């Protein structure tokens, strides 16, 4: 488990039997390379990589200055690229490694105030396809999970009650997703059960993508 938030990282480590925490900022190339060396020293091998680290900064396009743009892209896109690149030689050694990148429904369908976040997640979806095409000959699969609204610390921080109500109106299953539901999709794509699946993006979103614009008045 890798994160730059020391307190949250080591708290999470205690909740996962057998887990080991590595403190690192994945937007820093040297930190990533050092972290990967430490991981291999601890584990001896690498079977799967889950690129889940992410940050969000929501605002109108004209108000998102370059510094705010780069803060989002540094972690969401550059970090995913750097960790994947550092992991690739070790996944090759296994001959059947798996990469699961976490994007977002915001990378598939545009929404207001998400120019940096949505663009970073759309780029991750394409990065996943590139990885699938280039790494397939080594037995490495690369897939992507695109969550819809999920009950996470990030969502609680940025979603007002009005936003929560609007999402409930727009999602066919009429609720936010749970973290364990996202985790189940990730585990599936990383497992041998998905041994012939690569280059795909799985939306775990309660039907949000399928619903399109979703006008509550029409549904009623």
N, C-alpha and C positions, 0 to 999 in steps of 0.2 A: 504494500500500500504506500503510495507516494503522494505527498502534499507539501505545500509551503506553510500551511496553517498548523503550527506545531501542536497547539492545544487540541484542536479538533482531530488531528491525525492520531495522536496517541490515545485519545478517548475512544476513537473508532477501533483502534487496534485491539482494545480490551474486549470489544463486543464480538470479535471474529476469531474463533479458535484456530490456532496455527498460523495466524497472520503475523507479519513482521512489518514494521513501519520504517520508511526511509524519508527523511526530511529533505526536500529539494524543490527548487523553483524550476518547472519544466520550460519556462521561457528563456532560461540561461543555458546555452549549449554546454559550457564546461560543467555546470551542475548536473546536467542530464548524463553526460559521459561518466562522471564520477559516481552518480547514483546507479547507473547500469552496471558498472564494475562491482559496486558493493552488493547489488542484487545477485549477480552471478557468483560472487564469493560466498554468499549466504546459501543460495539454492543449488548451485552447480549446473543448472539448466534453465531454459525458458521455453514453456509450452504455449503460453497465450499472453497477449497484451491487451488490456482494456484501457483505451484512452478516454478517460472520463472527466479530467480536470477542465474547468471552465469558469469564465467570469462573464458578467453581463453589465451593460451600461446603456440604459434606454433613454432616448431623447430625440427630438426632431432633427432631421438631417442637417439643417443649417446651424444647429447648436452643438453638434458633435465635432469638436475640433480635432486636429490630427493627433494630439496627445491622447485623448479619450479613445479615438479609433485604434491607435496602436496598442493601448492597454488591453483591449479586447482581443485583437488579432495576435498579439504576442503570446498569449496563453492558449486561446482556443485553436488557432490554426498553426502558428509556429511551434508551439509546444507539442501538439499532436505529431507534426512532422519530425521534430527533433527526437522525441522518444521512440517513434516508429523506426527511424533511421538507426538509432543506437541499438534497438532490439533486433533488427533484421538478421545480422550475422548469426545470432544465437538461436533465432527461430529456424533458420536454415539448417542448423546442426541437427534439429529434431526431425526435420523432413516432413513434418505435419503440423506446423505451428498455425496459430490463429490470431488475427488482429480484429478487435471489435472497437470501432470508433463511435463515440457518442455525439451525434449531431443534435437536431431538434426539428420539430415540425416547422419552426421558423426558418429553417434552411430549405424547405420545400414550398411553403406558401408565404408570401410577403405579408407583413403586418406593420402597423404604424409604430414608430419610435424604435425600430430594431435594425437600423441600417448597418451598424457594426456587428451586432450579435448575429443577425440573420445572414449577413454576407459571410461571416466566419463559418457558420454552420453549413451553408451551401457549399463552401469551398471544401469542407471536411467530407461531404458526400462525394464530391468529385475526386478528392484525394483517395478515398476508399476504392473507387473504381480503378484509379491508376495503380494502386497497390495490388488489387486483385489481378490485373492484367500482367503486371511485371513480375509478381511473386509466385504466380500459379505454377510455373515450371519447377519451383522448389518445394511444392507441396504446401505452401503457405496460403491460407485463405484470409480474405479481408472483407468484412461486412460492416454495416453501419446500423445503429439503432437511432431512430428519430422519435424521441418522446414528445408527447403532447404535454399539456399542463399536468404537473405532478406535484404532489404534496412534499416539497423539499424546503430546506431552509432558505434557498434563493427565492423560490416562489413566494414564500410567506413574507419575505422582505420587500418584494416589488409589486405584489398583487393586492390592490385594495379590494374591499368587499364588492364594490361595483364591478370590478374586473372579474372577480370570482363568479359573481352572478351571471355576467355576460358569457363566460366560458361554459357554465352549466347549460345555458340556453343553446349554445352552438355545438355542444358535444352530444352525439346521439346517445351515448351511455349516461349522459346527464350527471357526470361527476369528474373530479380530478382522478388521475391515476395514482396508484400507490408505488412506493419505491421498490417493494418486492416484486411488483408486476414488471417493472423495467428490468430488474435484476434477473428475472426468469428468462426474459428474451435474450439478455446478454449471455447468460450461462448456456442457453441452447445454441446460439451462434458460435460460441467458443468450443463447443463439445463435438464429439464424434457423431452425434445425432445429426449434425449439419455438415457432414463430411463432403457433400457435393454442392454446397451452397457457397458462392463467393461473388463479390462485386455487387451485393444487394443492399438495399436500404429498407429496413423493416420499421414501419411507423407503428409505434405503440402509443395510441392516442385516443382510444375510445371512439374511433370513427370520425375524428375531427377533420382529417384530410378529406375523407370521402364526402363529408357534408358540404364542402364548398363554402360559400358565403354564409349560408345558414341564417336566414331571417326568422327570428322568433315569431313574428306576426303571421308568416306564411305557415309555419309549423302548427300554429294554434288553430 
